[in-house]
Amino acid sequence: MKILLVGSGGREHALALGIHADKFCTELHVAPGNPGISQFATCHDLDIKNNQAITDLAKTLGVEFVVIGPEVPLVNGAADSLRAAGIKVFGPSKAAAQLEGSKNFAKEVMHDAGVPTAKSFTVGPVQIEIERALDTFGAPYVVKDDGLAAGKGVVVTSDRVEAIAHAMQCERVVIEEYLAGPEISLFGISDGRNIIPMQPAQDFKRAYDGDAGPNTGGMGAYSPLPWAPNDLEDEVYTQVLAPMIAEMAARGTPFVGLLYAGLALTDTGLKVIEFNARFGDPETQVLIPRLQTPLASLLYKAATDDLDDVALQWRDGAAVTVVLAAPGYPADPQSGGELSALPTVADTQIFHAGTKKSEGKLLSNGGRVLTVTGTGSDLTEARNQAYRAISQIKLTDSFYRTDIALNASVAEKGN
């Protein structure tokens, strides 16, 4: 089958490799893609904010199936445009994607579905209301832009002035209680009726070692989680994923695509921090290399309401991914730096996230430039492979965290 994948980041590079490896895919096109993806797929320039442009490209190429990677086209309704043109698509409708597009909407759905989450208030940029909400929960303060903010809309701080300043910049803001406990990501693949949980992953949001510095889109991830309860997937399915899918269907807006649940394992039980309406980045870069079930076929089954008898198969071992970030990331990333020849290291994959080719040179073109994934029999081996590779990459003033999966790998050895 001829397939079009929409997107250009590290997540899309991982998805593209998974789709391309499935014999179900006979021809892969990616728009706009990146230099890493272009090595094995055909890339096309495209404004992914333009629904009609996406649909027109799919028609011109004669593709039978479209997979949408990023959140912006989903929240804009690109999936609706494609479906109206008779093209199968993996990705929720505009109405269903509001689970990511509006944190307040997600809270409302969780309330109606009985899904556990943090207590919260939704307010406008009115300082007295903001202060009242902050004081209700106390520090640390959790302040979330209600809308899309490219991974930079959430501030978690003990500085009340910083919390107020962030809230005042947003048209509408969700202020909620802080959820203490380990955070995990667990994805579910849904056909609108069924939802199949993937294995959990953990990502690292803070820019620097020891969880210091500002929030980012993610500086690394690992999977599986040796410390997690054995029944975690079942618990998340029962308490979170299945109720959300049932509630969305009951509202007349069935969710077809990837439902990303960001979760906290608190002293009082499992609670949802946030939902996204697409594969997470960088978690996808550790999950796809471990997924044994053919990816293109799996996503097509979801898109065509055919997940009734699907059970996911996973490879043994572990995966760890580390992000190489541009100087100045996340506040003011500097683009245009030249990358050295990328190393070839056994059991690793380098995913392009923010790169471009210019005059034969590979240059940085975004805040998160590359994600380097190592695989191995356990987390220690996977970490060693990832760091062996990333340490050889040269990009002036770039940086990466050195502690991705460190504590988990030490604990794993102790078991």
C-alpha positions in Angstrom: 0.0 0.0 0.0 1.2 3.5 -0.8 1.4 5.6 2.4 1.9 9.3 3.2 3.3 10.3 6.6 2.9 13.9 7.7 5.6 15.5 9.8 9.3 16.2 10.0 10.6 15.5 13.5 12.3 12.7 15.4 9.0 11.1 16.0 8.2 11.0 12.3 11.7 9.6 11.5 11.0 6.7 14.0 7.5 6.2 12.6 8.8 6.3 9.0 11.3 3.6 9.8 8.7 1.4 11.4 6.2 1.9 8.5 8.9 1.4 5.8 10.0 -1.9 7.5 6.4 -3.4 7.1 5.8 -5.2 3.8 2.3 -3.8 4.0 3.9 -0.5 2.9 5.0 -0.7 -0.8 5.8 3.0 -1.2 6.4 5.6 1.5 6.1 9.4 1.1 6.8 11.9 3.9 5.8 15.5 4.0 7.8 17.5 4.7 10.2 14.9 6.1 13.9 15.6 7.0 17.4 14.6 5.8 17.3 11.4 7.8 14.0 10.3 6.4 15.0 11.2 2.8 17.5 8.4 2.9 14.8 5.8 2.5 11.5 7.6 1.7 10.4 10.3 -0.8 10.0 13.7 0.9 7.8 16.5 -0.3 7.8 20.2 0.8 4.5 20.9 2.5 2.9 23.4 4.9 1.4 21.1 7.4 -0.9 23.8 8.8 -2.7 23.8 5.4 -5.4 21.0 5.5 -6.1 21.4 1.8 -2.5 21.2 0.9 -2.2 17.9 2.8 -5.3 16.5 1.1 -4.2 17.7 -2.4 -0.8 16.0 -2.0 -2.4 12.8 -0.9 -4.6 12.9 -4.0 -1.8 13.8 -6.3 0.4 10.9 -5.0 -2.5 8.5 -5.1 -1.9 7.3 -1.6 -4.4 5.0 0.1 -3.5 5.8 3.7 -2.2 8.8 5.6 -0.6 8.8 9.0 -0.5 12.3 10.7 2.4 12.7 13.2 2.3 16.2 14.8 -0.4 17.8 16.9 -0.9 21.0 14.9 -2.5 19.4 11.7 -4.6 17.2 13.9 -6.0 20.0 16.1 -6.6 22.0 12.8 -8.7 19.2 11.4 -6.5 17.7 8.7 -7.9 14.2 9.4 -11.4 15.5 8.7 -10.3 16.9 5.3 -8.6 13.6 4.3 -11.6 11.5 5.4 -14.0 13.8 3.4 -11.8 13.0 0.4 -12.3 9.3 0.9 -8.7 8.7 2.2 -8.1 6.4 5.2 -6.2 8.2 7.9 -4.6 7.4 11.3 -5.3 10.4 13.5 -8.2 11.8 15.4 -10.8 14.3 14.0 -10.6 18.0 14.9 -13.2 17.4 17.6 -11.5 14.4 19.1 -8.0 16.1 19.0 -9.3 18.7 21.4 -8.2 16.3 24.1 -4.8 17.8 23.3 -5.9 21.2 21.9 -7.7 22.2 25.1 -6.6 21.1 28.5 -9.9 22.3 29.9 -11.8 20.1 27.4 -9.7 17.2 28.5 -10.5 17.9 32.1 -14.2 17.9 31.3 -14.1 14.6 29.5 -12.1 13.0 32.3 -14.7 14.3 34.8 -17.5 12.7 32.8 -15.6 9.5 32.2 -14.6 9.1 35.9 -10.9 9.2 35.1 -8.6 10.2 38.0 -6.8 13.5 37.5 -5.5 16.5 39.4 -8.0 19.0 40.9 -7.9 22.2 38.9 -9.4 25.6 38.0 -9.6 27.1 34.5 -9.4 30.9 34.5 -8.7 33.8 32.1 -5.8 36.3 32.4 -7.4 37.9 35.5 -4.7 38.2 38.2 -7.0 38.0 41.2 -8.5 34.8 39.9 -5.1 33.4 39.1 -3.8 34.2 42.6 -6.9 32.6 44.2 -6.4 29.4 42.2 -2.6 29.3 43.0 -3.2 29.8 46.7 -5.9 27.1 46.8 -3.3 24.4 45.9 -0.1 26.1 47.1 3.5 25.4 45.9 4.8 23.9 43.8 2.5 25.6 41.3 1.3 23.9 38.1 0.2 26.4 35.4 -0.8 25.1 32.0 -1.7 27.1 28.9 -5.1 25.8 27.9 -4.1 25.6 24.2 -1.2 24.2 22.1 2.1 25.7 23.1 4.7 23.4 21.3 5.6 21.6 24.6 6.4 24.9 26.3 3.0 25.8 27.8 3.5 24.2 31.2 5.3 25.8 34.1 5.9 23.9 37.4 7.5 26.2 39.9 7.7 27.1 43.6 8.1 30.8 42.5 4.6 32.4 42.8 5.7 35.4 40.8 6.8 33.2 37.9 3.6 31.2 38.1 1.5 34.4 37.9 3.6 35.8 35.0 3.1 32.6 32.9 -0.6 32.5 33.6 -1.0 36.2 32.6 0.5 35.4 29.2 -2.2 32.9 28.3 -5.6 33.5 26.9 -6.9 30.8 29.2 -5.0 28.8 31.8 -5.5 25.6 33.8 -4.1 25.8 37.3 -4.0 22.5 39.1 -2.7 20.7 42.2 0.8 19.3 41.9 0.9 15.5 41.6 3.8 14.0 43.4 5.2 10.7 42.2 7.0 9.1 39.3 5.7 10.3 35.9 5.2 7.9 33.0 3.9 7.9 29.4 1.6 5.2 28.2 0.2 5.3 24.6 -3.0 3.6 23.4 -3.8 2.8 19.8 -7.6 3.2 19.1 -10.0 2.4 16.3 -12.7 4.5 18.0 -14.1 1.4 19.9 -11.1 -0.5 21.1 -7.9 0.8 22.5 -4.7 -1.3 22.8 -2.1 -0.1 25.3 1.5 0.0 24.3 4.3 -0.6 26.8 5.1 2.3 29.1 8.0 4.7 28.7 9.4 7.5 30.9 10.7 10.7 29.4 12.7 13.6 30.9 11.3 17.0 30.5 13.8 19.2 32.2 16.7 20.6 30.2 19.6 19.6 32.4 20.9 16.7 34.5 19.2 16.1 37.8 15.9 17.4 36.5 17.3 21.0 36.6 16.5 23.8 34.3 13.4 24.7 32.3 10.7 22.4 30.9 11.4 21.2 27.3 9.7 19.0 24.7 11.7 16.1 26.1 15.4 15.4 26.5 15.3 11.6 26.5 13.3 8.5 27.3 13.6 4.8 28.0 11.5 1.7 27.9 10.5 -0.7 29.5 10.2 0.5 33.1 11.7 -2.3 35.4 10.5 -0.5 38.5 6.8 -0.2 37.4 4.0 -2.4 38.8 3.5 -5.5 36.7 -0.2 -4.7 36.3 0.4 -1.1 35.2 -0.8 -1.5 31.6 -4.0 -3.2 32.7 -4.6 -0.6 35.4 -4.1 2.3 32.9 -6.4 0.5 30.4 -9.1 0.0 32.9 -9.0 3.4 34.7 -7.9 5.7 31.9 -7.8 4.5 28.3 -11.0 2.5 28.0 -13.2 5.0 29.8 -11.8 7.9 27.7 -12.5 6.1 24.4 -16.0 5.1 25.6 -16.8 8.7 26.7 -15.5 10.2 23.4 -17.6 7.7 21.4 -20.7 8.5 23.6 -20.2 12.2 22.8 -20.4 11.4 19.0 -16.7 12.2 18.5 -14.9 8.8 18.5 -11.2 9.0 18.9 -9.3 7.2 16.2 -5.6 7.3 16.4 -3.0 7.5 19.2 -4.1 8.6 22.7 -1.1 9.6 24.8 -1.6 9.5 28.5 0.9 11.3 30.7 0.5 9.8 34.1 1.7 10.3 37.7 1.9 7.3 40.1 0.9 9.1 43.3 0.5 7.9 46.9 -3.2 8.0 46.3 -3.1 6.1 43.0 -2.8 6.6 39.3 -3.7 10.1 38.0 -3.7 11.7 34.6 -1.4 14.7 34.1 -2.3 15.3 30.4 -3.4 13.8 27.2 -1.9 14.2 23.8 -3.6 13.2 20.5 -0.6 11.7 18.8 2.7 9.7 19.4 4.9 11.4 21.9 8.4 12.7 21.2 10.9 11.3 22.3 9.0 8.3 23.7 8.2 7.1 20.1 12.0 6.7 19.5 12.3 4.0 22.2 8.9 2.3 21.6 9.0 1.8 17.8 12.5 0.0 17.9 11.0 -2.4 20.5 7.7 -3.0 18.7 7.7 -6.3 16.9 4.1 -6.0 15.5 4.3 -4.6 12.0 3.6 -0.9 12.4 1.9 0.1 9.1 -0.5 -2.8 9.3 -1.3 -1.9 12.9 -2.0 1.7 12.2 -4.2 0.8 9.2 -6.2 -1.6 11.3 -6.9 1.3 13.7 -7.8 3.6 10.9 -10.3 1.1 9.5 -12.1 0.0 12.8 -10.4 -3.4 12.9 -8.5 -3.8 16.2 -10.8 -6.4 17.7 -8.3 -9.3 17.5 -5.0 -7.4 17.7 -2.4 -8.1 20.4 0.9 -6.3 20.4 4.2 -8.2 20.3 7.4 -6.7 21.8 11.1 -7.5 21.4 13.0 -8.5 24.4 15.5 -6.0 25.9 15.4 -2.3 26.4 15.8 1.0 24.6 17.2 4.4 25.7 17.1 7.6 23.6 19.0 10.8 24.3 18.3 14.2 22.7 21.1 16.4 21.3 19.9 20.0 21.8 21.0 23.1 20.0 22.7 25.9 22.0 20.1 28.1 23.7 17.4 25.5 23.8 14.6 25.7 24.9 14.3 29.5 25.3 16.2 30.6 22.2 17.7 27.7 20.2 20.3 28.7 17.7 20.0 27.1 14.2 22.5 26.7 11.4 25.3 24.9 13.2 27.1 22.3 11.1 26.9 18.7 12.2 29.9 16.4 11.8 29.5 13.1 10.0 27.2 11.0 12.1 28.7 7.9 13.7 27.7 4.4 13.0 27.5 2.5 16.3 26.1 -1.0 16.7 22.6 -1.3 18.1 21.9 2.4 17.7 19.7 4.5 15.5 20.1 8.3 15.0 16.8 10.0 14.4 16.8 13.4 12.8 14.6 15.9 14.6 15.7 19.4 13.7 18.1 19.2 10.7 18.4 20.4 7.2 20.7 20.0 4.2 22.4 23.1 2.7 25.1 23.0 0.0 25.9 19.4 0.9 26.3 20.1 4.6 24.0 18.8 7.4 23.0 21.8 9.6 20.9 22.1 12.8 17.4 23.5 12.2 15.6 23.4 15.5 15.9 23.1 19.2 16.0 19.4 19.4 18.5 18.4 16.6 18.9 14.7 16.9 17.7 11.8 19.1 20.0 8.9 19.5 18.5 5.6 20.5 20.5 2.6 21.8 19.1 -0.9 22.3 20.4 -3.7 24.4 19.6 -6.7 26.6 18.9 -4.3 29.5 18.9 -0.5 30.2 22.6 -0.4 31.1 23.6 -1.9 27.7 21.1 0.4 25.9 22.4 3.5 27.7 26.0 2.6 26.9 25.1 2.3 23.2 23.2 5.6 23.1 25.9 7.5 24.9 28.7 5.9 22.9 27.1 7.3 19.7 26.0 10.7 20.9 29.4 11.5 22.4 30.9 11.3 18.9 28.5 13.8 17.4 30.0 17.3 16.9 27.8 20.4 17.0 29.3 23.6 18.5 27.8 24.4 21.9 25.2 21.7 21.7 24.3 19.7 24.8 22.6 16.6 26.1 21.7 15.2 29.5 24.0 12.5 30.8 21.5 10.9 33.2 18.8 9.5 31.0 17.6 6.2 32.5 20.6 6.2 34.9 18.6 5.6 38.1 16.4 3.0 36.4 19.5 1.1 35.1 21.2 1.1 38.5 18.0 -0.1 40.1 17.6 -2.8 37.4 21.1 -4.1 38.2 20.1 -4.3 41.9 17.1 -6.5 41.3 
